[in-house]
């Protein structure tokens, strides 16, 4: 839990931008704080890398604890943890491939003229999808946990906020900040949700169920 909470806090580094790089923090996206030639960009890149390494370690530690379990829950959990590991990998790649141009400051070339921009977008979107899949898979293990329901409803709200930001160009940083905070929350509560899901699963029910004596 401690490692996952630290990972969540490190991933949610964008508030530091209001102190370290106010011009970009007030008008740009969080990824622009990591852009080349931006002041303190190494702070935000380092936070993403550290967060990704920590949550990958958390996924590994969880798997070492539960890999002996049998039944369908094992495969669902394994898939969820692989998605978390994939999120870590693509987040690191995304962080180490920062933007060369700040869209909030000037007009940037298209990905046909800057292929790195295309890879940056692919890595970012892939990481986001993998993290969402991990939420869905663990939610499927325990569809009664209110924390998982809250996280899923958070994603629903983000889709609404994204639509609003599309309809109001230039005002989309707040939606991204909300999304990053939501992802950070999921990283922080990942071990708790896994243990809750396993505790309420069929295997636990079998263990706690009273045994009938054969006469």
N, C-alpha and C positions, 0 to 999 in steps of 0.2 A: 504493500500500500504506500509506503514512504517513497519508493522509487517511482511509482506511477503518479503520485501527487507532484513530485518534483518535475517529472516529465510533462505533466499538464501545465504547470506554471511556466516552464521554459518555453513550451510551444506557444503560449499566450504572451509573447514578448512585445506585441504591438503597442501597448500603453507606454512603453519606454520611449517610443518615438516622439511623444509630446514633450519629452525632456531633452532627448539627444538630437532629434531632427524635426523641430516643430513645423517648418514649411511643408515637408512631405507628409508628415503625420496628419496635418489639418486638411490637406486637399487630395492626397494620393492613396493608393492601395498599400496594404502591408508589405507586399512583395517589393514595392519600390524602395522601402527602407533598406533592402538588401542589395539594391542596385549598385553597379560599379560607380566609383567616385563619390558615392554618398557618404557623408560623415557617419562614423560609427557603424558602417554596414557590417563589419566583422562581428559586432555584438549580436545582431539579429541572425546572421548566418550561423554563428556558434550556438545560439539558443536552439535553432531548429535541429542542428546536427546532434547536440547533446540530448535533446528531447527524444529524437528518433532512436538513438542508441539505447537510452534508458528504457523506452517502452518495448524495444526489441528484446532487451534483457528480461523485462517483466514477462513477456510472452513466453520466453524460453523457460523461466523459472516456474511459471504456471504449468507448462506442458510437462516438465519433469515431475511435478507433483501429481498429475492426474493421468499420465500416459498409461498407467496400469488398469484404468477403468475399462469395463466392457460395455457394449451396447451402442445404440445410435448416438447417444449424447457425446461419446468419445469422438466420433467422426465430425459431428457438428462443431464441437469445440476445437478440434484440430483445424478445420477449415477457417474458423474465426481467427485463430491465432496466426495462421499463415497469412490471412488478410492483414492483420496487424503488422506482421513482419514485412509484408509488401509495402504497406503504408510507410514504414520506417525507411525502407530502401529508396522509394521514389521521392520521399520528402528530402532525404539527404542529397539525392541527385538534383532536385529542384533548387535546394539552397546553394549548392556548389556551382550552379549555373545561373547566376543572377542576371537581372535585366541590364542591358547596355543603354537603354533609353527609358526615360521617365514619361509615360503617356500623359500624366497630369501636368507636365511642364511644357512639352513640345510635341509636335507631330512625329510619331515614330514610323520607321519603315515597316512594310508588311513582312510576313514571315518568308516570302519569296526572296526578299533582299537580306533578311536576317534569319537564317535557319535556326539559330540558337533560340530565337523567340518561340518558334514552333515546338522545339523540344521542351522548353520551359513550361509551355502550356500543357503539353502532353503529360509530363511528369506530375504537374500539379493536379490535373484532373484525375489521373490514375490514382494518385495517393488519396484523394478525397473519396473516390468510389470505393476503394479497398477498405477505408476506415468505416464507411457507411455499411458495407457488406458485413463487417465484423459486428456492428450493432445489430443488424437484422438476424444474423445467425445466433447470437447469444440471446436475443429476445425470443427467438423460437424455442430455445431451451427452457426459458422461464417466462411465459407470457402473463404471469401474475405479478411480477415485480414492478412497483410503481416508479422506481428509478429508470428502468428500461423504457417504460411507457413515456416518462417525461422526456428522455433523450429522443425517442422517435417523434414525439410531438414537436420537439425542438427542430427536428429536420423538416417537418411539415411547415412550421412557421418560417423557416429559412427559405423554402420554395416560394412562399408568399412574399417575403421581403425581397427576394431576388427579382420577382416580377415587378414589384413596385420600383426597384432601383433601375430596371430596364426602361420603365415608363418615365423616369425622371433622370435623364443622363447627367452625369457629373456629380451625382449624389449617391454613389454606390459603395463608398468606403464603409459606411455604418453597417451595411448588410454583411460585408466581409468580416468586419470586426465581430459582429454577432456570431457568424459561422465559426471563426477561429476560437471564440470563447466556448462555443458548444463542443467543438472538437477537443479542446483542452479539458473540459469537464468529463468527456467520455474517457479520455486517457487516464484521468485521475481516479475514476470509479471502476475502471476495467476489472481489477482483481476482485473487488467487492461483488460486482455483478456476476462474475464467473462462479464464485463460491456460493452465492445465493441460488444461481441456476442449478448447480450440482446438488445443493442441499435439498432442493425441491423436486429433483428428478426422480425417475423410477427406481434407480439403484438405491437412493436414500430411503425411499418409501418401503422398499423390500426389507432394508435393514431394520427400520423402526417398527415395522408391522409386527403385531403379536404372532407368535408361532402356535399352531394348534397341535396338540399331542394326538398321535395315532393310537387308537385303542384296539 
